[in-house]
Amino acid sequence: MEAEGTQGQFKRHPGRTNVKAATLPEALKHAVDVLLEKYPLSNLKKDAVHLSNCLWARCRPVEAYELTDKIEAINKRISETDDLDLSTMDEEERHFAERRRKRDVSYLVKKKVYNWQPIDFNPYSSFLYMTSRMSGEYSSLVKVFTEICKRDPEFAPGTLFDFGSGVGSVTWAANALWSKSLREHYCVDASEDMNKLASLLIRDGEEEKNARFKEVYFKRFIPASHELTFDLVVSAYSLLELPNQQSRLQTVESLWRKTNQYMVLIENGTMAGFKNILEARDYILQLGNTGDEDKEKLKGHVFSPCPHDLSCPKISSDLRIPCNFQTKYWQHPVLQKNAEHSIARFCYVVLHKGPQKDDDWPRILTGLLRRPRHVHCPLCCADGKLVHAVVTRKKHGRDMYRCTRSSDWGDRLPAIVDTDSTDIPDENNDNSEDICDELADENVDLSHKKDTDTINTFPTDTISNHL
């Protein structure tokens, strides 16, 4: 490959998603403005920020067995520290001591155990959700859908199923990429007020106007029949609203049975969101390996972000950092603080039915640390290992170095990585401590540096075919 005039080409290598800071479609922004003018709300900005913060901090419901274990552990700890010998007390003293211990246990349980409660979205909270969350959700959906569109250009969904549809972000994002092929939208949300608001948004904020998209149906419950299937099934920011693990797994299985080709699950980029995504991912992969008579119908693989179907290395390595990604977007003017874009972090998985279509290029897990003449690149590889690669022009060649330097968080690196190599790149850098600090700030795990990889092959022919 010629060096001259290739700088722009490396910035567009086939592993890049390359999505600019997203903004809501003009029609959607107009509909939001119409609704906010129609129904002016005092304290809208303050309450919208409060709701957004509450949803971001939301944790998974505590399971019954987890609560029992926590109560027993707290009770045991109090028993060991209060130095009370109940056997030496008379009945009245024992009764008083037991009541006091029970009260202390109850207090600590309430203090330390997350009290999950379902959120009832009424007309006001639905408005707040639209104002505070729609732009960020739309941007993350567009980024995930763009990767599907880029890696599988022949995929043209005709039907869409949206679980937990909310204000309709999925419908708008899907039509931003597949408006020509989509002919049916099936939206399910338990909140009737959310459904009404989503219906108004696709009608430019006016009830009497026609919907912008074809055949949009709003329902409150998932249809029981598995005969009704869809090309694209999406659940965005909804699994955390289910009360327990059993309901989550039942919902995920129901969605997977309704999937013809792709199922997309997206959650907050927090540990709670990551655990829900990982739980659903592992459960679906396990379904395809059971002795069920529908085994072939349920068999699938991970399309994105994992380059493998193995156990997540972030869990097996006991890292307390979620596998999340980020996207830039422009917030609604009501909440826009300054002229800079906002950032949304999210966890996701895309599962695909049928044979694996794509390569197994490694995925960049966090922001790159670009230093003079070398780049620190944390990767998740096809063999299920985390690797901290240090790419240099001298060792890996100009093509590999420029391609890596032009990549970003969440991109796939078009390279073959040898994770079994213990070859550590020669780094003559006097500021190694500063680099370690910067990597820690970027969520890069340095414990894998001893296993620094060797990048064997750079498929320049493949890249040339995509440019």
Secondary structure, 3 states (H helix, E strand, C coil): CCCCCCHHHHCCCCCCCCCCCECCCHHHHHHHHHHHHHCCCCCHHHHHHHHHHHHHCCCCCCCHHHHHHHHHHHHHHHHHHHCCCHHHCCHHHHHHHHHHHHHHHHHHHHHHCCCCCCCCCCHHHHHHHHHHHHHHHHHHHHHHHHHHHHHCCCCCCCEEEEECCCCCHHHHHHHHHHCCCCCEEEEECCCHHHHHHHHHHCCCCCCCCCCCCCCEEEECCCCCCCCCCEEEEEEECCHHHCCCHHHHHHHHHHHHHCEEEEEEEEEECCHHHHHHHHHHHHHHHHHCCCCCCCHHHHCEEEEECCCCCCCCHHHHCCCCCCCCEEEEECCCCCCCCCCCCEEEEEEEEEEEECCCCCCCCCEECCCCEEECCEEEEEEECCCCCEEEEEEEHHHHCHHHHHHHHCCCCCCECCCEEECCCCCCCCCCCCCHHHHHHHHHHCCCCHHHHHHCCEEEECCHHHHHHHC
